[in-house]
Amino acid sequence: MRLTPKAAADRILGIAPTAEGGAVLKIGVTAAPEDGKANARLVALLAKQFRVAKSDIALIQGQTQRNKILFLKGEPGDLRRRLDTLARPT
């Protein structure tokens, strides 16, 4: 996942290719990248979009970087369907 802090709005921007040939989910949040504010806003946005509790989302890697790895607790098939829907550009 690639996070853009200080964005115009909190929203999921879609899928983008990486230089390594993979793909990342791009997300923008309005919060500044200081004192964990952008990460907290990211978790809140994803919790709302995936309809899970904030405590069901853990930031595994990338606390101070734009590229992040998160763990979402839930039924894998349901989470995958929601991800597929959310990954479409708005």
Biopython code that builds the backbone (N, CA, C, O; Angstrom):
import numpy as np
from Bio.PDB.StructureBuilder import StructureBuilder

atoms = [
    (1, "MET", "N", (0.844, -1.150, 0.000)),
    (1, "MET", "CA", (0.000, 0.000, 0.000)),
    (1, "MET", "C", (0.905, 1.233, 0.000)),
    (1, "MET", "O", (1.950, 1.256, 0.650)),
    (2, "ARG", "N", (0.480, 2.249, -0.741)),
    (2, "ARG", "CA", (1.241, 3.501, -0.792)),
    (2, "ARG", "C", (0.353, 4.617, -0.269)),
    (2, "ARG", "O", (-0.712, 4.886, -0.824)),
    (3, "LEU", "N", (0.795, 5.265, 0.798)),
    (3, "LEU", "CA", (0.035, 6.324, 1.450)),
    (3, "LEU", "C", (0.545, 7.693, 1.032)),
    (3, "LEU", "O", (1.750, 7.944, 1.023)),
    (4, "THR", "N", (-0.387, 8.575, 0.685)),
    (4, "THR", "CA", (-0.053, 9.965, 0.382)),
    (4, "THR", "C", (-0.681, 10.840, 1.462)),
    (4, "THR", "O", (-1.896, 11.040, 1.466)),
    (5, "PRO", "N", (0.136, 11.366, 2.381)),
    (5, "PRO", "CA", (-0.401, 12.268, 3.405)),
    (5, "PRO", "C", (-0.645, 13.657, 2.808)),
    (5, "PRO", "O", (-0.169, 13.968, 1.716)),
    (6, "LYS", "N", (-1.377, 14.467, 3.526)),
    (6, "LYS", "CA", (-1.710, 15.840, 3.119)),
    (6, "LYS", "C", (-2.406, 15.871, 1.763)),
    (6, "LYS", "O", (-2.199, 16.793, 0.974)),
    (7, "ALA", "N", (-3.222, 14.875, 1.501)),
    (7, "ALA", "CA", (-3.994, 14.820, 0.250)),
    (7, "ALA", "C", (-5.210, 15.748, 0.377)),
    (7, "ALA", "O", (-5.530, 16.219, 1.468)),
    (8, "ALA", "N", (-5.870, 15.998, -0.732)),
    (8, "ALA", "CA", (-7.046, 16.863, -0.736)),
    (8, "ALA", "C", (-8.227, 16.237, 0.001)),
    (8, "ALA", "O", (-9.076, 16.948, 0.539)),
    (9, "ALA", "N", (-8.278, 14.899, 0.024)),
    (9, "ALA", "CA", (-9.381, 14.195, 0.687)),
    (9, "ALA", "C", (-8.906, 12.818, 1.125)),
    (9, "ALA", "O", (-7.933, 12.282, 0.595)),
    (10, "ASP", "N", (-9.608, 12.257, 2.101)),
    (10, "ASP", "CA", (-9.344, 10.882, 2.523)),
    (10, "ASP", "C", (-10.048, 9.981, 1.527)),
    (10, "ASP", "O", (-11.278, 9.953, 1.468)),
    (11, "ARG", "N", (-9.263, 9.236, 0.737)),
    (11, "ARG", "CA", (-9.895, 8.357, -0.250)),
    (11, "ARG", "C", (-8.910, 7.328, -0.789)),
    (11, "ARG", "O", (-7.692, 7.498, -0.736)),
    (12, "ILE", "N", (-9.489, 6.263, -1.304)),
    (12, "ILE", "CA", (-8.722, 5.220, -1.963)),
    (12, "ILE", "C", (-8.620, 5.606, -3.429)),
    (12, "ILE", "O", (-9.631, 5.841, -4.091)),
    (13, "LEU", "N", (-7.403, 5.669, -3.929)),
    (13, "LEU", "CA", (-7.148, 6.185, -5.271)),
    (13, "LEU", "C", (-7.079, 5.101, -6.332)),
    (13, "LEU", "O", (-7.159, 5.408, -7.521)),
    (14, "GLY", "N", (-6.931, 3.843, -5.936)),
    (14, "GLY", "CA", (-6.878, 2.748, -6.889)),
    (14, "GLY", "C", (-5.556, 2.003, -6.829)),
    (14, "GLY", "O", (-4.774, 2.164, -5.892)),
    (15, "ILE", "N", (-5.325, 1.196, -7.836)),
    (15, "ILE", "CA", (-4.115, 0.377, -7.926)),
    (15, "ILE", "C", (-3.111, 1.066, -8.844)),
    (15, "ILE", "O", (-3.478, 1.624, -9.878)),
    (16, "ALA", "N", (-1.828, 1.018, -8.447)),
    (16, "ALA", "CA", (-0.761, 1.598, -9.270)),
    (16, "ALA", "C", (0.366, 0.584, -9.406)),
    (16, "ALA", "O", (0.638, -0.162, -8.466)),
    (17, "PRO", "N", (1.027, 0.545, -10.563)),
    (17, "PRO", "CA", (2.156, -0.372, -10.733)),
    (17, "PRO", "C", (3.372, 0.121, -9.962)),
    (17, "PRO", "O", (3.533, 1.319, -9.728)),
    (18, "THR", "N", (4.224, -0.823, -9.572)),
    (18, "THR", "CA", (5.487, -0.477, -8.919)),
    (18, "THR", "C", (6.629, -0.673, -9.909)),
    (18, "THR", "O", (6.459, -1.320, -10.942)),
    (19, "ALA", "N", (7.779, -0.116, -9.592)),
    (19, "ALA", "CA", (8.955, -0.252, -10.452)),
    (19, "ALA", "C", (9.414, -1.711, -10.538)),
    (19, "ALA", "O", (10.044, -2.114, -11.516)),
    (20, "GLU", "N", (9.092, -2.497, -9.507)),
    (20, "GLU", "CA", (9.507, -3.896, -9.468)),
    (20, "GLU", "C", (8.560, -4.811, -10.238)),
    (20, "GLU", "O", (8.780, -6.021, -10.296)),
    (21, "GLY", "N", (7.517, -4.249, -10.827)),
    (21, "GLY", "CA", (6.568, -5.057, -11.581)),
    (21, "GLY", "C", (5.359, -5.519, -10.793)),
    (21, "GLY", "O", (4.522, -6.255, -11.316)),
    (22, "GLY", "N", (5.256, -5.100, -9.551)),
    (22, "GLY", "CA", (4.098, -5.448, -8.729)),
    (22, "GLY", "C", (3.034, -4.366, -8.809)),
    (22, "GLY", "O", (2.979, -3.595, -9.767)),
    (23, "ALA", "N", (2.204, -4.323, -7.801)),
    (23, "ALA", "CA", (1.148, -3.322, -7.732)),
    (23, "ALA", "C", (0.910, -2.941, -6.281)),
    (23, "ALA", "O", (1.114, -3.749, -5.375)),
    (24, "VAL", "N", (0.475, -1.701, -6.067)),
    (24, "VAL", "CA", (0.148, -1.219, -4.729)),
    (24, "VAL", "C", (-1.212, -0.540, -4.757)),
    (24, "VAL", "O", (-1.636, 0.000, -5.779)),
    (25, "LEU", "N", (-1.877, -0.578, -3.627)),
    (25, "LEU", "CA", (-3.113, 0.153, -3.451)),
    (25, "LEU", "C", (-2.733, 1.554, -2.986)),
    (25, "LEU", "O", (-2.081, 1.711, -1.955)),
    (26, "LYS", "N", (-3.141, 2.576, -3.745)),
    (26, "LYS", "CA", (-2.819, 3.955, -3.403)),
    (26, "LYS", "C", (-3.960, 4.554, -2.583)),
    (26, "LYS", "O", (-5.134, 4.431, -2.932)),
    (27, "ILE", "N", (-3.579, 5.209, -1.480)),
    (27, "ILE", "CA", (-4.551, 5.837, -0.597)),
    (27, "ILE", "C", (-4.035, 7.216, -0.212)),
    (27, "ILE", "O", (-2.850, 7.386, 0.074)),
    (28, "GLY", "N", (-4.926, 8.192, -0.208)),
    (28, "GLY", "CA", (-4.588, 9.537, 0.239)),
    (28, "GLY", "C", (-5.357, 9.878, 1.500)),
    (28, "GLY", "O", (-6.533, 9.539, 1.629)),
    (29, "VAL", "N", (-4.690, 10.551, 2.433)),
    (29, "VAL", "CA", (-5.349, 11.044, 3.650)),
    (29, "VAL", "C", (-4.985, 12.506, 3.848)),
    (29, "VAL", "O", (-3.917, 12.948, 3.425)),
    (30, "THR", "N", (-5.863, 13.249, 4.484)),
    (30, "THR", "CA", (-5.634, 14.676, 4.686)),
    (30, "THR", "C", (-4.665, 14.960, 5.823)),
    (30, "THR", "O", (-4.109, 16.056, 5.893)),
    (31, "ALA", "N", (-4.454, 14.020, 6.695)),
    (31, "ALA", "CA", (-3.592, 14.218, 7.864)),
    (31, "ALA", "C", (-2.125, 14.362, 7.456)),
    (31, "ALA", "O", (-1.680, 13.809, 6.450)),
    (32, "ALA", "N", (-1.396, 15.119, 8.268)),
    (32, "ALA", "CA", (0.041, 15.306, 8.058)),
    (32, "ALA", "C", (0.800, 14.080, 8.570)),
    (32, "ALA", "O", (0.333, 13.385, 9.473)),
    (33, "PRO", "N", (1.980, 13.821, 7.984)),
    (33, "PRO", "CA", (2.775, 12.658, 8.409)),
    (33, "PRO", "C", (3.619, 12.952, 9.656)),
    (33, "PRO", "O", (4.841, 12.809, 9.633)),
    (34, "GLU", "N", (2.971, 13.353, 10.717)),
    (34, "GLU", "CA", (3.698, 13.640, 11.950)),
    (34, "GLU", "C", (2.962, 13.036, 13.136)),
    (34, "GLU", "O", (1.732, 13.043, 13.189)),
    (35, "ASP", "N", (3.719, 12.520, 14.075)),
    (35, "ASP", "CA", (3.167, 11.917, 15.297)),
    (35, "ASP", "C", (2.160, 10.805, 15.012)),
    (35, "ASP", "O", (1.255, 10.575, 15.814)),
    (36, "GLY", "N", (2.305, 10.115, 13.885)),
    (36, "GLY", "CA", (1.428, 8.998, 13.563)),
    (36, "GLY", "C", (0.030, 9.393, 13.102)),
    (36, "GLY", "O", (-0.844, 8.534, 12.983)),
    (37, "LYS", "N", (-0.194, 10.683, 12.841)),
    (37, "LYS", "CA", (-1.531, 11.154, 12.458)),
    (37, "LYS", "C", (-1.985, 10.569, 11.126)),
    (37, "LYS", "O", (-3.136, 10.150, 11.003)),
    (38, "ALA", "N", (-1.113, 10.532, 10.136)),
    (38, "ALA", "CA", (-1.485, 9.985, 8.827)),
    (38, "ALA", "C", (-1.772, 8.490, 8.931)),
    (38, "ALA", "O", (-2.711, 7.997, 8.306)),
    (39, "ASN", "N", (-0.974, 7.767, 9.713)),
    (39, "ASN", "CA", (-1.209, 6.331, 9.892)),
    (39, "ASN", "C", (-2.545, 6.085, 10.586)),
    (39, "ASN", "O", (-3.285, 5.177, 10.207)),
    (40, "ALA", "N", (-2.854, 6.886, 11.597)),
    (40, "ALA", "CA", (-4.127, 6.737, 12.305)),
    (40, "ALA", "C", (-5.298, 7.018, 11.372)),
    (40, "ALA", "O", (-6.316, 6.329, 11.425)),
    (41, "ARG", "N", (-5.157, 8.018, 10.527)),
    (41, "ARG", "CA", (-6.221, 8.350, 9.576)),
    (41, "ARG", "C", (-6.379, 7.227, 8.551)),
    (41, "ARG", "O", (-7.496, 6.899, 8.152)),
    (42, "LEU", "N", (-5.257, 6.639, 8.126)),
    (42, "LEU", "CA", (-5.281, 5.510, 7.203)),
    (42, "LEU", "C", (-6.064, 4.350, 7.816)),
    (42, "LEU", "O", (-6.937, 3.781, 7.162)),
    (43, "VAL", "N", (-5.766, 4.003, 9.041)),
    (43, "VAL", "CA", (-6.454, 2.899, 9.714)),
    (43, "VAL", "C", (-7.942, 3.205, 9.846)),
    (43, "VAL", "O", (-8.775, 2.326, 9.625)),
    (44, "ALA", "N", (-8.282, 4.433, 10.201)),
    (44, "ALA", "CA", (-9.690, 4.811, 10.339)),
    (44, "ALA", "C", (-10.418, 4.701, 8.994)),
    (44, "ALA", "O", (-11.543, 4.206, 8.935)),
    (45, "LEU", "N", (-9.778, 5.158, 7.926)),
    (45, "LEU", "CA", (-10.389, 5.087, 6.598)),
    (45, "LEU", "C", (-10.601, 3.640, 6.171)),
    (45, "LEU", "O", (-11.674, 3.280, 5.687)),
    (46, "LEU", "N", (-9.583, 2.817, 6.351)),
    (46, "LEU", "CA", (-9.707, 1.410, 5.964)),
    (46, "LEU", "C", (-10.743, 0.675, 6.821)),
    (46, "LEU", "O", (-11.486, -0.162, 6.308)),
    (47, "ALA", "N", (-10.797, 0.980, 8.111)),
    (47, "ALA", "CA", (-11.788, 0.342, 8.977)),
    (47, "ALA", "C", (-13.195, 0.662, 8.490)),
    (47, "ALA", "O", (-14.062, -0.211, 8.454)),
    (48, "LYS", "N", (-13.413, 1.897, 8.122)),
    (48, "LYS", "CA", (-14.731, 2.294, 7.624)),
    (48, "LYS", "C", (-15.039, 1.604, 6.294)),
    (48, "LYS", "O", (-16.135, 1.076, 6.107)),
    (49, "GLN", "N", (-14.087, 1.606, 5.383)),
    (49, "GLN", "CA", (-14.300, 1.036, 4.059)),
    (49, "GLN", "C", (-14.471, -0.483, 4.092)),
    (49, "GLN", "O", (-15.276, -1.037, 3.343)),
    (50, "PHE", "N", (-13.719, -1.146, 4.951)),
    (50, "PHE", "CA", (-13.792, -2.607, 5.046)),
    (50, "PHE", "C", (-14.839, -3.067, 6.061)),
    (50, "PHE", "O", (-15.106, -4.262, 6.194)),
    (51, "ARG", "N", (-15.427, -2.109, 6.771)),
    (51, "ARG", "CA", (-16.440, -2.401, 7.792)),
    (51, "ARG", "C", (-15.909, -3.345, 8.860)),
    (51, "ARG", "O", (-16.528, -4.354, 9.199)),
    (52, "VAL", "N", (-14.742, -2.982, 9.377)),
    (52, "VAL", "CA", (-14.138, -3.715, 10.484)),
    (52, "VAL", "C", (-13.761, -2.706, 11.562)),
    (52, "VAL", "O", (-13.724, -1.502, 11.307)),
    (53, "ALA", "N", (-13.486, -3.191, 12.749)),
    (53, "ALA", "CA", (-13.033, -2.317, 13.831)),
    (53, "ALA", "C", (-11.599, -1.864, 13.560)),
    (53, "ALA", "O", (-10.815, -2.582, 12.940)),
    (54, "LYS", "N", (-11.272, -0.671, 14.030)),
    (54, "LYS", "CA", (-9.890, -0.185, 13.871)),
    (54, "LYS", "C", (-8.907, -1.156, 14.522)),
    (54, "LYS", "O", (-7.780, -1.313, 14.052)),
    (55, "SER", "N", (-9.330, -1.799, 15.592)),
    (55, "SER", "CA", (-8.453, -2.751, 16.280)),
    (55, "SER", "C", (-8.211, -4.011, 15.451)),
    (55, "SER", "O", (-7.337, -4.807, 15.791)),
    (56, "ASP", "N", (-8.964, -4.206, 14.374)),
    (56, "ASP", "CA", (-8.769, -5.348, 13.480)),
    (56, "ASP", "C", (-7.748, -5.055, 12.385)),
    (56, "ASP", "O", (-7.511, -5.895, 11.516)),
    (57, "ILE", "N", (-7.148, -3.875, 12.422)),
    (57, "ILE", "CA", (-6.141, -3.488, 11.431)),
    (57, "ILE", "C", (-4.837, -3.187, 12.155)),
    (57, "ILE", "O", (-4.811, -2.407, 13.108)),
    (58, "ALA", "N", (-3.765, -3.805, 11.701)),
    (58, "ALA", "CA", (-2.450, -3.587, 12.306)),
    (58, "ALA", "C", (-1.465, -3.145, 11.234)),
    (58, "ALA", "O", (-1.392, -3.738, 10.158)),
    (59, "LEU", "N", (-0.719, -2.109, 11.537)),
    (59, "LEU", "CA", (0.345, -1.644, 10.654)),
    (59, "LEU", "C", (1.581, -2.483, 10.952)),
    (59, "LEU", "O", (2.197, -2.342, 12.008)),
    (60, "ILE", "N", (1.938, -3.350, 10.019)),
    (60, "ILE", "CA", (3.025, -4.308, 10.219)),
    (60, "ILE", "C", (4.380, -3.705, 9.866)),
    (60, "ILE", "O", (5.368, -3.931, 10.565)),
    (61, "GLN", "N", (4.422, -2.939, 8.778)),
    (61, "GLN", "CA", (5.689, -2.382, 8.302)),
    (61, "GLN", "C", (5.434, -1.036, 7.641)),
    (61, "GLN", "O", (4.410, -0.846, 6.984)),
    (62, "GLY", "N", (6.367, -0.097, 7.813)),
    (62, "GLY", "CA", (6.296, 1.184, 7.129)),
    (62, "GLY", "C", (5.732, 2.311, 7.969)),
    (62, "GLY", "O", (5.125, 3.236, 7.428)),
    (63, "GLN", "N", (5.917, 2.258, 9.277)),
    (63, "GLN", "CA", (5.366, 3.288, 10.151)),
    (63, "GLN", "C", (5.793, 4.697, 9.737)),
    (63, "GLN", "O", (5.017, 5.642, 9.881)),
    (64, "THR", "N", (7.003, 4.850, 9.231)),
    (64, "THR", "CA", (7.503, 6.181, 8.858)),
    (64, "THR", "C", (7.759, 6.321, 7.366)),
    (64, "THR", "O", (8.396, 7.283, 6.936)),
    (65, "GLN", "N", (7.275, 5.382, 6.575)),
    (65, "GLN", "CA", (7.457, 5.452, 5.123)),
    (65, "GLN", "C", (6.104, 5.501, 4.429)),
    (65, "GLN", "O", (5.074, 5.213, 5.038)),
    (66, "ARG", "N", (6.112, 5.866, 3.159)),
    (66, "ARG", "CA", (4.869, 5.901, 2.393)),
    (66, "ARG", "C", (4.371, 4.499, 2.064)),
    (66, "ARG", "O", (3.165, 4.253, 2.052)),
    (67, "ASN", "N", (5.293, 3.584, 1.800)),
    (67, "ASN", "CA", (4.905, 2.203, 1.505)),
    (67, "ASN", "C", (4.680, 1.468, 2.814)),
    (67, "ASN", "O", (5.529, 1.479, 3.706)),
    (68, "LYS", "N", (3.519, 0.828, 2.915)),
    (68, "LYS", "CA", (3.122, 0.202, 4.161)),
    (68, "LYS", "C", (2.599, -1.210, 3.910)),
    (68, "LYS", "O", (2.109, -1.530, 2.827)),
    (69, "ILE", "N", (2.716, -2.027, 4.925)),
    (69, "ILE", "CA", (2.111, -3.357, 4.916)),
    (69, "ILE", "C", (1.193, -3.411, 6.128)),
    (69, "ILE", "O", (1.608, -3.135, 7.254)),
    (70, "LEU", "N", (-0.062, -3.771, 5.877)),
    (70, "LEU", "CA", (-1.046, -3.853, 6.941)),
    (70, "LEU", "C", (-1.619, -5.254, 7.029)),
    (70, "LEU", "O", (-1.630, -6.000, 6.049)),
    (71, "PHE", "N", (-2.094, -5.601, 8.210)),
    (71, "PHE", "CA", (-2.797, -6.856, 8.436)),
    (71, "PHE", "C", (-4.237, -6.507, 8.775)),
    (71, "PHE", "O", (-4.493, -5.725, 9.690)),
    (72, "LEU", "N", (-5.176, -7.086, 8.039)),
    (72, "LEU", "CA", (-6.598, -6.898, 8.314)),
    (72, "LEU", "C", (-7.167, -8.211, 8.798)),
    (72, "LEU", "O", (-7.043, -9.239, 8.132)),
    (73, "LYS", "N", (-7.791, -8.174, 9.957)),
    (73, "LYS", "CA", (-8.406, -9.361, 10.545)),
    (73, "LYS", "C", (-9.827, -9.486, 9.992)),
    (73, "LYS", "O", (-10.594, -8.523, 10.001)),
    (74, "GLY", "N", (-10.164, -10.672, 9.517)),
    (74, "GLY", "CA", (-11.507, -10.900, 9.001)),
    (74, "GLY", "C", (-11.550, -12.113, 8.104)),
    (74, "GLY", "O", (-10.542, -12.795, 7.916)),
    (75, "GLU", "N", (-12.711, -12.381, 7.554)),
    (75, "GLU", "CA", (-12.898, -13.518, 6.659)),
    (75, "GLU", "C", (-12.223, -13.184, 5.326)),
    (75, "GLU", "O", (-12.595, -12.202, 4.684)),
    (76, "PRO", "N", (-11.232, -13.985, 4.894)),
    (76, "PRO", "CA", (-10.440, -13.652, 3.712)),
    (76, "PRO", "C", (-11.256, -13.404, 2.437)),
    (76, "PRO", "O", (-10.971, -12.457, 1.704)),
    (77, "GLY", "N", (-12.248, -14.227, 2.166)),
    (77, "GLY", "CA", (-13.042, -14.048, 0.951)),
    (77, "GLY", "C", (-13.788, -12.721, 0.958)),
    (77, "GLY", "O", (-13.857, -12.035, -0.062)),
    (78, "ASP", "N", (-14.342, -12.364, 2.105)),
    (78, "ASP", "CA", (-15.072, -11.100, 2.231)),
    (78, "ASP", "C", (-14.123, -9.917, 2.083)),
    (78, "ASP", "O", (-14.431, -8.949, 1.387)),
    (79, "LEU", "N", (-12.970, -9.998, 2.739)),
    (79, "LEU", "CA", (-11.986, -8.913, 2.630)),
    (79, "LEU", "C", (-11.504, -8.762, 1.191)),
    (79, "LEU", "O", (-11.316, -7.641, 0.719)),
    (80, "ARG", "N", (-11.305, -9.861, 0.497)),
    (80, "ARG", "CA", (-10.850, -9.816, -0.899)),
    (80, "ARG", "C", (-11.890, -9.138, -1.799)),
    (80, "ARG", "O", (-11.544, -8.324, -2.654)),
    (81, "ARG", "N", (-13.163, -9.482, -1.596)),
    (81, "ARG", "CA", (-14.230, -8.852, -2.391)),
    (81, "ARG", "C", (-14.271, -7.347, -2.145)),
    (81, "ARG", "O", (-14.424, -6.565, -3.083)),
    (82, "ARG", "N", (-14.134, -6.945, -0.890)),
    (82, "ARG", "CA", (-14.136, -5.510, -0.571)),
    (82, "ARG", "C", (-12.917, -4.822, -1.173)),
    (82, "ARG", "O", (-13.023, -3.709, -1.687)),
    (83, "LEU", "N", (-11.760, -5.477, -1.112)),
    (83, "LEU", "CA", (-10.545, -4.917, -1.694)),
    (83, "LEU", "C", (-10.697, -4.745, -3.200)),
    (83, "LEU", "O", (-10.327, -3.706, -3.747)),
    (84, "ASP", "N", (-11.228, -5.739, -3.860)),
    (84, "ASP", "CA", (-11.442, -5.647, -5.304)),
    (84, "ASP", "C", (-12.340, -4.469, -5.656)),
    (84, "ASP", "O", (-12.098, -3.775, -6.644)),
    (85, "THR", "N", (-13.373, -4.241, -4.854)),
    (85, "THR", "CA", (-14.282, -3.128, -5.084)),
    (85, "THR", "C", (-13.593, -1.792, -4.804)),
    (85, "THR", "O", (-13.724, -0.847, -5.582)),
    (86, "LEU", "N", (-12.866, -1.717, -3.703)),
    (86, "LEU", "CA", (-12.219, -0.468, -3.309)),
    (86, "LEU", "C", (-11.046, -0.099, -4.202)),
    (86, "LEU", "O", (-10.707, 1.079, -4.316)),
    (87, "ALA", "N", (-10.425, -1.078, -4.833)),
    (87, "ALA", "CA", (-9.239, -0.830, -5.645)),
    (87, "ALA", "C", (-9.569, -0.121, -6.957)),
    (87, "ALA", "O", (-8.674, 0.389, -7.631)),
    (88, "ARG", "N", (-10.834, -0.088, -7.315)),
    (88, "ARG", "CA", (-11.213, 0.622, -8.546)),
    (88, "ARG", "C", (-11.083, 2.120, -8.311)),
    (88, "ARG", "O", (-11.507, 2.615, -7.266)),
    (89, "PRO", "N", (-10.507, 2.853, -9.260)),
    (89, "PRO", "CA", (-10.360, 4.307, -9.093)),
    (89, "PRO", "C", (-11.726, 4.986, -8.959)),
    (89, "PRO", "O", (-12.712, 4.578, -9.572)),
    (90, "THR", "N", (-11.743, 6.033, -8.139)),
    (90, "THR", "CA", (-12.974, 6.800, -7.956)),
    (90, "THR", "C", (-12.935, 8.089, -8.728)),
    (90, "THR", "O", (-13.893, 8.861, -8.689)),
]
sb = StructureBuilder()
sb.init_structure("model")
sb.init_model(0)
sb.init_chain("A")
sb.init_seg("    ")
for serial, (resi, resn, name, xyz) in enumerate(atoms, 1):
    if name == "N":
        sb.init_residue(resn, " ", resi, " ")
    sb.init_atom(name, np.array(xyz, "f"), 0.0, 1.0, " ", f" {name:<3s}", serial, name[0])
structure = sb.get_structure()
